[in-house]
C-alpha cells in the first residue's frame, strides 16, 4: 500500500516535476506560470518563483542544484536554488524546446528536430545533433555522461555517443510517438515508452529488446527506481503504475483526479514524486516507510 503526502499546490495543471539529484529539493511548474520548490531538509516550501517568460515548456536539474527552465519563446533560463538567484540565459532553438537533460553538459531537444549540446558556463553550442524527422520530445544522459538517448514525434529512438554527430544506433520497432526515454541508474538498460502504451526495455551495448509490456493507460512520464528493478509510470488515467521488471508484475494506484503528468523516483529518499492535472504535487511511500 502506498501512502501520499501533498507537498506543493498549483492553481493549474502540473507540467513538470522532479527531485534534484542531490536529494535536497523537489521542484514543479504548472499552467499557473509558477515554479515551486520544496525542501526535503526543511520539510516545506522553499521557493516560489513567478513566471519569467511567456509559458514554460520543460525543465531539468543540474547535478549541483541549478534549475534549467525553457519557455515558449525558446529561451533557456537558470536558477540557483541554493542562493534563490536567477542566472544567465542561453541562446535559443529555432522552435519550442520540449525536453532537457543535464549531466556533465546540458542537452536540449525541440520542435526544430534538433538536439543541442551546450557549454552552460560559456553559453555556447558544442554540438547540434540532427537525425529526427519531427520534434524531439524526450532525452536522457547515460549515468557516465558518454551517451544520450532521444525519442520523438517521428516514432524513432536514437542512441548518441558524446562527440559524434551521427547516431550510434537506432532502437527499432516503435509504433507510436515516443513520449519518454530513460537510462537505468547503472546504465545497463534503456526504457522507451510510446503513446500507444508500450513500454520497452533495451540492453545497452547489444541493443537487444529485453522486455516489452503493454500498459493499461497512456504513459506520460517514466522513472527508474533506485534498485533498477522497478519503473514508475505516470498514466493518463490519473494512476501511477509500478512495473516490477523481473516478474513483469504491474501494480497501480490512484494518484490524481485527472491525468498524472509527471513522475520521478527520488532515489535518496526512496519516495515517488507525482504531479497531475489537478495541480497537486505529491510524495508517495510504502506504508512501512517514514516520510
C-alpha positions as CSV (number, residue, x, y, z in Angstrom):
1,X,0.0,0.0,0.0
2,X,1.3,3.4,-1.0
3,X,0.7,6.5,1.2
4,X,0.7,10.1,0.0
5,X,1.9,13.4,1.2
6,X,0.9,16.6,-0.6
7,X,3.9,18.9,-0.8
8,X,3.1,21.6,-3.5
9,X,-0.2,23.0,-4.9
10,X,-0.6,24.8,-8.2
11,X,-3.7,26.6,-9.4
12,X,-3.4,24.8,-12.8
13,X,-2.1,21.6,-14.3
14,X,1.3,20.5,-13.3
15,X,3.5,20.4,-16.4
16,X,6.8,19.1,-14.9
17,X,8.0,17.9,-11.5
18,X,11.3,16.3,-10.4
19,X,13.6,15.8,-7.4
20,X,17.1,17.3,-7.5
21,X,20.0,14.8,-7.9
22,X,21.3,15.9,-4.6
23,X,18.1,14.9,-2.8
24,X,17.8,18.4,-1.3
25,X,14.8,19.7,-3.3
26,X,11.8,18.8,-5.4
27,X,10.5,21.3,-7.9
28,X,7.5,21.7,-10.2
29,X,6.0,24.2,-12.6
30,X,2.4,24.4,-13.8
31,X,0.0,26.2,-16.1
32,X,-0.4,28.8,-13.4
33,X,3.0,30.1,-14.6
34,X,4.7,29.5,-11.2
35,X,7.7,27.4,-10.2
36,X,7.6,26.0,-6.8
37,X,10.4,24.3,-4.8
38,X,10.1,22.0,-1.9
39,X,12.9,21.4,0.6
40,X,13.3,17.9,2.0
41,X,15.5,19.2,4.8
42,X,13.1,21.9,5.9
43,X,10.0,19.8,5.1
44,X,8.2,22.6,3.4
45,X,8.0,25.1,0.5
46,X,11.5,26.6,0.0
47,X,10.9,28.9,-3.0
48,X,8.1,30.3,-5.1
49,X,9.1,31.8,-8.5
50,X,6.6,33.7,-10.6
51,X,6.8,33.4,-14.4
52,X,9.9,34.6,-16.1
53,X,8.5,34.4,-19.6
54,X,5.6,33.5,-21.8
55,X,4.9,30.0,-20.6
56,X,7.0,27.1,-19.5
57,X,7.7,24.1,-21.7
58,X,10.2,21.9,-19.9
59,X,12.9,21.9,-17.2
60,X,15.7,19.8,-15.7
61,X,18.1,19.8,-12.7
62,X,21.8,20.1,-12.9
63,X,23.9,17.9,-10.6
64,X,24.6,20.9,-8.4
65,X,21.1,22.4,-7.7
66,X,20.8,24.6,-10.7
67,X,17.4,24.5,-12.4
68,X,17.3,25.0,-16.2
69,X,13.9,26.2,-17.4
70,X,12.7,26.5,-21.0
71,X,10.0,28.9,-22.2
72,X,7.8,29.2,-25.3
73,X,10.0,31.9,-26.6
74,X,12.7,29.3,-27.0
75,X,14.8,30.9,-24.2
76,X,16.6,28.8,-21.5
77,X,16.9,30.4,-18.1
78,X,18.8,29.2,-15.0
79,X,18.0,29.5,-11.3
80,X,20.5,28.8,-8.5
81,X,18.1,27.2,-6.0
82,X,20.5,27.3,-3.0
83,X,21.0,31.1,-3.5
84,X,17.5,31.8,-4.8
85,X,19.0,33.7,-7.6
86,X,18.4,33.9,-11.3
87,X,21.4,33.4,-13.6
88,X,22.1,34.0,-17.3
89,X,20.1,32.6,-20.2
90,X,21.4,30.6,-23.2
91,X,20.9,31.0,-26.9
92,X,17.7,29.6,-28.3
93,X,16.4,26.8,-30.5
94,X,14.6,27.8,-33.7
95,X,11.4,26.4,-32.3
96,X,9.9,25.4,-29.0
97,X,12.2,23.4,-26.6
98,X,10.4,20.2,-25.5
99,X,13.0,18.4,-23.3
100,X,16.2,18.8,-21.5
101,X,18.8,16.6,-19.7
102,X,21.8,17.8,-17.7
103,X,24.8,15.8,-16.5
104,X,28.3,17.0,-17.4
105,X,26.8,19.2,-20.1
106,X,23.2,20.3,-20.9
107,X,21.3,18.7,-23.8
108,X,18.1,20.2,-25.2
109,X,15.6,18.9,-27.8
110,X,13.0,20.8,-29.7
111,X,10.3,21.1,-32.3
112,X,13.1,22.1,-34.8
113,X,14.0,18.4,-34.8
114,X,17.4,19.2,-33.3
115,X,19.3,18.2,-30.2
116,X,21.8,20.8,-29.0
117,X,24.6,20.1,-26.6
118,X,25.5,23.3,-24.6
119,X,28.5,24.6,-22.7
120,X,26.5,26.3,-20.0
121,X,29.4,28.3,-18.5
122,X,30.2,29.9,-21.9
123,X,26.6,29.9,-23.2
124,X,27.8,28.2,-26.4
125,X,26.7,25.3,-28.5
126,X,29.1,22.4,-28.5
127,X,27.2,20.2,-31.0
128,X,24.0,20.0,-32.9
129,X,22.6,16.5,-33.5
130,X,20.2,16.1,-36.4
131,X,18.5,12.8,-37.3
132,X,14.9,13.1,-36.1
133,X,12.4,13.9,-38.8
134,X,9.9,15.5,-36.4
135,X,10.1,17.2,-33.0
136,X,12.3,15.7,-30.3
137,X,10.2,15.1,-27.2
138,X,12.4,13.2,-24.7
139,X,16.1,12.8,-24.0
140,X,18.3,11.4,-21.2
141,X,22.0,11.1,-20.5
142,X,23.6,7.8,-19.5
143,X,25.0,7.8,-15.9
144,X,28.6,8.2,-17.2
145,X,27.6,11.1,-19.5
146,X,29.1,9.4,-22.5
147,X,25.8,8.6,-24.3
148,X,22.4,10.2,-24.9
149,X,19.1,8.6,-25.8
150,X,16.4,10.6,-27.7
151,X,12.9,10.0,-28.8
152,X,10.3,12.0,-30.7
153,X,7.2,12.5,-32.8
154,X,8.8,10.5,-35.7
155,X,8.4,7.3,-33.6
156,X,12.2,6.9,-33.5
157,X,14.7,6.3,-30.7
158,X,18.4,7.0,-31.2
159,X,21.5,6.5,-29.1
160,X,24.2,9.1,-29.5
161,X,27.8,9.0,-28.4
162,X,29.2,12.2,-27.0
163,X,31.5,13.9,-29.5
164,X,29.9,12.2,-32.6
165,X,27.3,14.0,-34.6
166,X,25.6,10.9,-36.1
167,X,23.6,8.3,-34.1
168,X,25.4,5.3,-32.8
169,X,22.3,3.1,-33.3
170,X,18.6,3.3,-33.7
171,X,16.4,1.2,-31.4
172,X,13.7,-0.1,-33.8
173,X,10.1,-1.1,-33.9
174,X,8.5,1.8,-32.0
175,X,4.9,2.0,-33.2
176,X,3.8,5.5,-32.0
177,X,5.1,8.8,-30.8
178,X,7.9,8.3,-28.2
179,X,6.9,10.2,-25.0
180,X,9.6,9.0,-22.6
181,X,13.1,7.5,-22.6
182,X,15.4,6.9,-19.6
183,X,18.6,5.1,-18.8
184,X,18.7,2.9,-15.7
185,X,20.8,4.0,-12.8
186,X,23.6,1.5,-13.6
187,X,23.4,2.3,-17.4
188,X,22.8,-1.3,-18.3
189,X,19.3,-0.7,-19.7
190,X,17.2,1.9,-21.5
191,X,13.5,2.3,-21.2
192,X,11.4,3.7,-24.0
193,X,7.7,4.4,-23.8
194,X,5.3,5.2,-26.7
195,X,1.9,6.9,-26.7
196,X,0.1,3.7,-27.5
197,X,1.1,2.3,-24.1
198,X,4.0,0.1,-25.0
199,X,7.0,0.1,-22.6
200,X,10.2,-1.4,-24.0
201,X,13.4,-2.2,-22.1
202,X,16.6,-2.5,-24.1
203,X,20.0,-3.8,-23.2
204,X,22.7,-1.2,-23.5
205,X,25.6,-2.3,-25.9
206,X,23.9,-5.2,-27.5
207,X,20.8,-3.0,-28.2
208,X,18.6,-6.1,-27.9
209,X,15.0,-5.8,-26.8
210,X,14.9,-7.2,-23.2
211,X,11.3,-6.8,-22.1
212,X,8.0,-5.5,-23.6
213,X,5.0,-4.5,-21.5
214,X,1.6,-3.2,-22.5
215,X,0.4,-0.6,-20.1
216,X,-3.2,-0.1,-19.1
217,X,-3.3,3.6,-19.8
218,X,-1.4,6.1,-22.0
219,X,2.0,6.9,-20.4
220,X,3.1,10.5,-19.7
221,X,6.4,10.1,-17.9
222,X,8.6,7.3,-16.5
223,X,11.3,7.0,-13.8
224,X,13.6,4.1,-12.7
225,X,13.6,3.0,-9.1
226,X,16.8,3.1,-7.0
227,X,17.4,-0.7,-7.5
228,X,16.7,-0.7,-11.2
229,X,14.2,-3.5,-10.6
230,X,11.2,-1.2,-10.8
231,X,9.9,1.6,-13.1
232,X,7.3,4.2,-12.1
233,X,5.0,5.4,-14.9
234,X,2.6,8.4,-14.8
235,X,-0.5,7.5,-16.6
236,X,-3.3,9.3,-18.4
237,X,-6.0,7.9,-16.2
238,X,-4.5,9.6,-13.1
239,X,-2.8,6.5,-11.8
240,X,0.9,5.8,-11.0
241,X,1.9,2.3,-12.3
242,X,4.9,0.4,-10.8
243,X,6.4,-2.2,-13.0
244,X,8.5,-5.0,-11.4
245,X,10.9,-6.0,-14.2
246,X,11.9,-9.5,-13.0
247,X,8.3,-10.6,-12.8
248,X,6.6,-8.1,-15.2
249,X,4.0,-7.6,-12.4
250,X,2.2,-4.3,-12.9
251,X,0.9,-2.6,-9.7
252,X,-1.0,0.7,-9.9
253,X,-2.7,3.1,-7.6
254,X,-4.9,6.2,-7.9
255,X,-2.7,9.3,-7.6
256,X,-4.6,12.3,-9.2
257,X,-8.1,13.2,-10.0
258,X,-7.1,14.0,-13.5
259,X,-4.1,12.9,-15.7
260,X,-0.9,12.1,-13.9
261,X,1.5,14.3,-15.8
262,X,4.9,13.8,-14.0
263,X,6.7,11.1,-12.0
264,X,10.1,10.9,-10.5
265,X,11.6,8.3,-8.2
266,X,13.6,10.3,-5.6
267,X,16.4,7.8,-5.1
268,X,17.9,9.4,-1.9
269,X,14.7,9.1,0.0
270,X,13.1,6.1,-1.9
271,X,9.9,8.0,-2.5
272,X,8.0,8.7,-5.7
273,X,7.1,12.3,-6.7
274,X,4.0,12.7,-8.8
275,X,2.2,15.7,-10.4
276,X,-1.1,15.9,-12.1
277,X,-3.8,17.7,-14.0
278,X,-5.3,18.6,-10.6
279,X,-2.4,20.9,-9.9
280,X,-1.2,18.8,-6.9
281,X,2.4,17.5,-6.4
282,X,2.7,14.5,-4.0
283,X,5.2,12.2,-2.5
284,X,4.4,8.5,-2.2
285,X,6.0,5.9,0.0
286,X,5.3,2.4,1.2
287,X,3.3,2.3,4.4
288,X,6.2,0.8,6.3
289,X,8.5,3.8,5.4
290,X,8.6,7.2,7.3
291,X,8.3,10.4,5.3
